[in-house]
């Protein structure tokens, strides 16, 4: 079997595992933890995610997102994110579950706790709940209403796998938060997804 065939099979096995687990047990932090373990094992196969197949982004975008696998109905979608140092993504939610595992490089995830009840449109108060350094061998799992930010510090380009319950391109209800001004608004999709 070629590396590409192995990669395709690993992605399909991950999808099947996640679908079966959530169908039988429902969505929970425990289920996401188990899915994340499978994702970390695929991320450890660095030969799957080489630059020849997944080129670095340009300096303007600072991020290239490749869709690796997913169902035809845009559920259980696996992406590879390649991000340049200095890339920052402000606090946001996903409205679906997400698991992130590192292939190469470090991605700082700040996970926030919302202090207000969301009752006033366009307003939000957050505080940092925890900081997770997503590096090779580690990851983070997020429930649909969890809020996190991403920062790529240092001098190294990162390659990380992101696995979502629904495709990013379909998530029209996401919210992005402005900590300094205590505001929130709908979040744009960001960079265009490439087919992997």
C-alpha positions in Angstrom: 0.0 0.0 0.0 1.3 3.5 -0.9 1.6 6.3 1.7 -1.3 8.1 0.0 -3.4 4.9 0.2 -2.5 4.5 3.9 -3.4 8.1 4.6 -6.8 7.7 2.9 -7.5 4.5 4.8 -6.5 6.1 8.1 -8.8 9.0 7.5 -11.7 6.7 6.6 -11.0 4.6 9.7 -11.1 7.8 11.8 -14.4 8.9 10.3 -16.0 5.5 10.9 -14.7 5.3 14.5 -16.1 8.8 15.3 -19.4 8.2 13.6 -19.9 4.8 15.4 -18.9 6.2 18.8 -21.1 9.3 18.6 -24.0 7.3 17.3 -23.8 4.7 20.1 -22.8 6.9 23.0 -23.7 10.5 22.0 -21.5 13.5 22.0 -19.6 14.0 25.2 -16.1 15.2 26.4 -15.2 11.5 27.0 -16.2 10.6 23.4 -14.2 13.5 22.0 -11.2 12.5 24.1 -11.3 9.0 22.5 -11.6 10.5 19.0 -8.7 12.8 19.8 -6.5 9.8 20.7 -7.2 8.4 17.2 -6.5 11.7 15.6 -3.2 12.0 17.4 -2.1 8.6 16.1 -2.8 9.8 12.5 -0.9 13.1 13.2 2.1 11.0 14.4 2.4 9.7 10.8 4.4 12.7 9.7 5.0 11.0 6.3 1.3 11.5 5.5 1.5 15.3 5.7 4.6 16.3 3.7 5.1 19.6 1.9 5.1 17.9 -1.5 1.4 17.1 -1.1 0.4 20.0 1.1 2.3 23.2 0.2 2.8 26.1 2.6 0.6 29.2 2.3 1.7 32.5 0.9 2.8 35.3 3.2 -0.5 37.2 2.7 -2.9 34.4 3.8 -0.5 32.8 6.3 -2.7 29.7 6.3 -3.5 26.9 3.9 -6.4 24.5 4.8 -6.7 21.2 3.0 -9.8 19.0 3.1 -8.5 15.5 3.6 -11.8 13.5 4.1 -15.4 14.0 4.9 -18.9 12.6 4.2 -20.9 13.8 1.2 -23.2 15.6 3.6 -20.3 17.6 5.0 -20.2 15.7 8.3 -17.1 14.2 10.0 -14.6 16.3 8.0 -10.8 16.1 8.4 -8.6 19.0 7.4 -4.8 19.7 7.5 -4.0 23.2 8.5 -0.6 24.6 7.4 0.0 27.9 9.2 3.0 30.3 9.1 4.4 31.9 12.3 2.6 35.0 13.3 -0.9 33.6 12.3 -3.5 34.5 14.9 -7.2 33.6 15.0 -9.2 35.5 17.5 -11.6 33.9 20.1 -14.4 32.0 18.3 -16.8 29.1 18.7 -17.4 26.4 16.1 -21.1 25.4 16.7 -19.9 21.8 16.1 -17.4 19.6 18.0 -13.7 19.8 17.0 -10.5 17.9 17.7 -7.1 19.3 16.9 -3.8 17.3 16.9 -0.3 18.4 16.0 1.8 16.9 13.2 4.6 19.5 13.5 5.0 22.7 15.3 3.2 24.3 18.3 -0.2 26.0 18.2 -1.3 27.8 21.4 -5.0 27.4 22.1 -6.5 29.7 24.7 -9.9 28.2 25.8 -12.3 30.8 27.3 -15.1 30.8 29.8 -18.0 33.1 28.9 -18.9 35.4 31.9 -22.1 36.9 30.6 -25.3 35.0 29.7 -25.4 36.0 26.1 -28.6 38.0 26.6 -27.4 41.3 25.0 -26.8 40.9 21.3 -23.3 41.8 20.1 -21.9 41.9 23.7 -19.8 39.2 25.4 -17.4 39.0 28.3 -14.8 36.2 28.3 -11.9 35.1 30.5 -9.2 32.6 29.8 -10.1 29.2 31.4 -6.9 27.3 30.3 -4.1 27.4 27.8 -3.3 24.3 25.7 0.0 24.1 23.8 -0.9 21.8 20.9 2.5 20.2 20.0 3.3 16.8 18.5 1.8 14.1 20.7 -0.8 16.4 22.1 -4.1 17.9 21.1 -7.3 19.7 22.2 -10.9 18.6 22.0 -13.7 21.2 21.9 -17.5 20.9 22.4 -19.7 22.9 20.0 -20.1 25.9 22.4 -16.5 26.0 23.6 -14.6 29.2 22.7 -10.9 29.3 21.8 -8.3 31.4 20.1 -5.2 30.2 18.2 -1.7 31.7 18.0 1.2 30.5 16.0 4.3 31.9 17.8 8.0 31.2 17.2 9.7 30.8 13.9 8.3 27.5 12.6 5.5 26.7 10.2 3.0 24.3 11.7 1.0 21.4 10.4 -2.0 20.3 12.4 -5.0 18.1 11.8 -8.4 19.5 12.6 -11.4 17.1 12.7 -14.9 18.6 12.9 -18.5 17.2 13.3 -19.5 19.5 10.3 -17.5 21.1 7.6 -16.1 24.5 8.3 -17.6 25.8 5.0 -21.1 25.0 6.3 -20.8 26.7 9.7 -22.8 30.0 9.2 -23.6 30.6 12.9 -20.1 30.8 14.3 -19.3 33.8 16.5 -16.0 35.7 16.8 -15.3 37.6 20.0 -13.4 40.9 20.6 -11.9 40.7 24.1 -10.8 44.3 24.2 -14.2 45.8 23.4 -16.4 43.1 24.9 -18.2 42.5 21.7 -19.1 39.6 19.4 -20.3 39.2 15.8 -20.8 36.5 13.2 -17.5 35.0 12.0 -16.5 34.8 8.3 -15.1 31.5 7.0 -11.6 32.8 6.5 -9.2 31.2 4.0 -10.6 29.1 1.1 -10.3 25.4 1.6 -8.2 23.4 -0.8 -8.8 19.8 -1.7 -6.2 17.5 -0.2 
